[in-house]
Amino acid sequence: MIYLKSFKFPDEDMEFDFIIKIQRTCYDSFYPFKVLSGHKFKRIDFEPVTILYGGNGSGKSTALNVIAEKTKIIRDSIYNKSNFYPDYVNMCEMSISRDIPGKSRIITSDDVFDYMLNIRALNEKIDNKREVLIEEHYEKKKAVYHLKSLEDDDYEEFKRIQQVKRKSQSQFVRSNVKDNIPEYSNGENAFKYFAEKIVDDSALYILDEPENSLSPARQIELADFISDSARFFECQFIISTHSPFFLAMKGAKIYDLDENPVTVKRWTELENVRAYYEFFKAHDEAF
């Protein structure tokens, strides 16, 4: 399914006219101006799965964030925008084949990282509360022998002590604090996050380097999941990556941002993939 049909970025002439017009010399950077135009990246024509490939600093994440801002899709993590970011986004143009579903979203590495940190923080709070309850159980156990000293208005305290009286320490703690959230490896948590977020059929998903924290096996699993979602569940994906497992997805259209001007390539032509190929070919006897 194709919702976003094409997207146009400002070219060098448009950017030059804007910068001359504002004449603000107090800024050292006009980001995101001059990033994509430096690679002569003017236009993307989308397929159900479109991939932006390139090394660090190639502008692939910038392009994804600009597209996400222009389409106004859901974003969890805060994106640090520059003073000129709104101006740049306003100069971009997009063409849609049909309305972009409201449940569409962008998923970034920061989202996955925050998700893992939140799990750890929640478990830390649970652990701290558990320690408090263990101490409380001990204190209330001692108070069982002094129930008669409680006044009538101490009814809630009376119930609490009765609860302690009937339960062991472990039973008392379990009844007053929830279990820890299961903590997995970073890769398992990352995959779990994607599986939880890419749940809606008929939606546009923008994924920024989804391979981060994922093992090769998990990357293959997520790539298959993305392919099936695009093929059978009317989802569209725009992905930035240099992982061969995502680049090899059948039918994916790949823009090579390491080229100037940016060109569309087959995954087997990409420098990163060729480096893997040559490495394993050189060590073929080891296998």
C-alpha positions in Angstrom: 0.0 0.0 0.0 1.2 3.5 -0.8 0.0 6.5 1.2 2.9 8.8 0.7 3.6 8.9 -3.0 6.5 11.4 -3.3 8.4 14.0 -1.4 10.4 16.9 -2.6 13.2 18.7 -0.7 14.4 22.3 -1.4 17.2 22.4 -3.9 20.3 24.5 -3.6 18.9 27.5 -5.3 15.8 27.6 -3.1 18.0 27.3 0.0 20.3 30.1 -1.2 17.4 32.4 -1.8 16.0 31.7 1.6 19.3 32.3 3.5 20.0 35.5 1.6 16.5 36.7 2.3 16.7 36.3 6.1 20.2 37.7 6.3 20.7 36.4 9.9 24.5 36.4 10.5 24.2 35.5 14.2 23.7 31.8 13.4 26.6 29.4 12.6 24.2 26.7 11.3 21.1 26.7 9.1 20.3 23.1 9.8 18.6 21.2 8.1 19.4 23.5 5.2 22.4 22.4 3.1 22.3 18.8 4.4 20.3 17.0 1.7 21.0 19.6 -1.1 24.7 18.9 -0.5 24.0 15.4 -2.0 21.6 16.8 -4.6 18.8 14.8 -3.0 15.7 16.5 -4.4 13.0 13.9 -4.5 11.8 10.6 -3.3 9.2 8.4 -5.1 8.0 5.9 -2.7 7.2 2.2 -2.8 5.5 0.1 -0.1 9.0 -0.3 1.3 11.5 2.5 0.7 15.0 2.6 2.2 17.4 5.4 2.7 20.9 4.0 2.8 24.1 5.9 3.7 26.8 6.4 6.3 26.9 8.7 9.3 26.3 12.3 8.2 24.7 11.3 4.9 21.4 12.9 5.9 19.2 9.8 6.0 17.9 10.5 9.5 17.4 14.2 8.7 15.3 13.2 5.7 13.2 10.9 7.8 12.6 13.4 10.5 11.6 16.1 7.9 9.1 13.7 6.3 7.7 12.8 9.7 7.3 16.5 10.6 5.6 17.3 7.2 3.2 14.4 7.4 2.4 15.1 11.1 2.6 11.5 12.1 2.9 10.3 15.8 6.3 10.8 17.4 7.1 9.6 21.0 10.6 11.0 21.6 11.2 14.7 21.4 13.2 15.7 18.3 15.7 18.6 18.8 14.8 21.1 16.1 16.8 24.1 14.9 15.5 27.6 14.5 15.1 27.1 10.8 13.5 23.7 10.9 9.9 24.9 10.4 11.0 27.1 7.5 12.7 24.1 5.8 9.7 21.8 6.4 7.3 24.4 4.9 9.5 24.5 1.8 9.1 20.8 1.3 6.4 19.3 -0.9 4.6 16.0 -0.7 2.2 14.1 -2.8 -0.1 11.4 -1.3 -2.0 8.6 -3.0 -4.6 8.5 -0.2 -4.9 10.1 3.2 -2.2 9.1 5.6 -3.8 7.2 8.5 -3.8 9.0 11.9 -2.2 6.0 13.6 0.9 6.3 11.5 4.2 6.9 13.4 7.9 7.4 13.3 10.1 5.1 15.5 13.6 6.2 16.3 16.6 4.8 18.2 15.7 7.2 21.0 12.3 5.7 21.3 13.7 2.2 21.8 16.4 3.4 24.2 13.8 5.3 26.3 11.6 2.2 26.4 14.5 0.1 27.8 15.4 2.8 30.4 11.7 3.2 31.5 11.5 -0.6 32.1 14.6 -0.4 34.3 13.3 2.7 36.1 9.9 1.1 36.8 11.6 -2.0 38.2 13.8 0.0 40.4 10.8 1.8 41.9 9.1 -1.6 42.5 12.3 -2.9 44.1 12.4 0.1 46.4 8.8 -0.3 47.4 9.4 -4.0 48.1 12.1 -3.1 50.5 9.8 -0.7 52.3 7.1 -3.3 52.6 9.5 -5.9 54.0 10.5 -3.4 56.7 6.8 -2.5 57.3 5.9 -6.2 57.7 8.6 -6.5 60.3 7.3 -3.5 62.2 3.6 -4.5 62.0 4.5 -8.0 63.1 5.8 -6.5 66.3 2.7 -4.4 66.6 0.4 -7.5 66.6 1.2 -7.9 70.3 -0.1 -4.4 71.0 -3.5 -4.4 69.2 -5.4 -3.5 72.3 -3.6 -0.2 72.5 -5.1 1.0 69.2 -7.8 3.7 69.4 -11.1 3.4 67.4 -9.9 5.9 64.8 -7.0 3.6 63.9 -9.2 1.2 62.0 -7.1 1.3 58.8 -3.9 0.6 60.8 -5.8 -2.2 62.6 -6.7 -3.7 59.2 -3.1 -3.4 58.1 -1.9 -5.2 61.1 -4.5 -8.0 60.7 -3.3 -8.4 57.2 0.3 -8.9 58.5 -0.9 -11.3 61.1 -2.6 -13.6 58.5 0.2 -13.5 55.9 3.9 -14.4 55.7 6.4 -11.8 54.7 6.4 -12.9 51.0 2.6 -13.1 50.9 2.3 -9.6 52.4 4.8 -8.1 49.9 3.2 -9.8 46.9 -0.2 -8.6 47.8 0.9 -5.0 48.1 3.3 -4.6 45.2 3.2 -5.8 41.6 5.7 -8.1 40.1 8.7 -6.7 38.3 8.3 -6.1 34.5 10.3 -8.8 32.8 13.7 -7.5 31.7 15.2 -9.0 28.6 18.4 -8.3 26.7 18.6 -5.0 24.8 18.0 -6.8 21.5 15.0 -8.6 22.8 13.6 -5.4 24.3 14.2 -3.6 21.0 12.4 -6.2 19.0 9.6 -6.3 21.5 9.2 -2.5 21.2 8.9 -2.7 17.4 6.4 -5.5 17.6 4.3 -3.5 20.0 4.3 -0.3 17.9 3.8 -1.8 14.5 0.4 -3.3 15.4 -2.0 -1.3 13.3 -2.9 -2.4 9.8 -3.1 0.2 7.1 -0.6 2.7 8.4 2.6 4.5 7.4 5.7 3.7 9.5 9.0 5.5 9.4 11.8 3.6 11.0 15.2 5.2 11.8 18.0 2.6 11.9 15.9 -0.3 13.4 18.9 -2.6 13.4 20.4 -0.8 16.5 20.6 -3.3 19.4 19.2 -6.1 17.2 21.2 -9.3 16.6 21.4 -10.6 13.0 18.8 -13.2 13.7 16.4 -10.5 15.2 17.1 -8.2 12.2 16.1 -10.9 9.8 12.9 -11.6 11.9 12.0 -7.9 11.9 12.7 -7.6 8.2 10.3 -10.5 7.5 7.8 -8.9 9.8 8.0 -5.6 7.9 7.8 -7.3 4.5 4.7 -9.2 5.6 3.1 -6.1 7.0 3.6 -4.2 3.7 2.5 -7.2 1.6 -0.5 -8.4 3.5 -1.6 -5.6 5.9 -1.6 -2.5 3.8 1.3 -0.8 5.6 3.9 1.5 4.0 7.4 1.7 5.4 10.2 4.3 5.0 13.4 3.1 6.6 16.9 4.4 7.1 19.5 1.6 7.5 22.8 0.2 6.4 22.0 -3.4 7.6 22.1 -5.9 4.7 19.3 -7.8 6.3 16.9 -4.9 5.7 18.4 -3.8 2.5 17.8 -7.3 1.0 14.0 -7.1 1.6 12.3 -8.1 -1.6 10.8 -5.2 -3.5 12.4 -2.5 -1.4 13.4 0.7 -3.3 16.8 1.9 -2.1 18.2 5.4 -2.3 22.0 5.6 -1.8 22.7 8.8 0.0 26.5 8.2 -0.2 26.2 9.0 -3.9 26.2 12.6 -5.2 23.7 13.0 -6.7 21.6 10.5 -4.7 20.7 7.5 -6.9 18.5 4.4 -6.7 20.5 1.2 -6.4 20.1 -2.6 -6.0 21.1 -3.8 -2.5 24.0 -5.8 -3.9 25.6 -2.7 -5.4 25.8 -0.9 -2.1 29.3 -0.3 -0.6 28.4 -1.6 2.9 26.9 -4.8 1.5 29.9 -5.3 -0.8 32.3 -4.9 2.2 30.4 -7.8 3.9 30.5 -9.9 0.8 34.2 -9.4 0.2 35.0 -10.1 3.8 33.2 -13.4 3.9 34.4 -14.4 0.5 38.0 -13.8 1.7 37.4 -16.1 4.6 35.4 -18.7 2.8 37.8 -21.5 3.8 37.1 -20.8 7.5 33.5 -22.0 6.9 
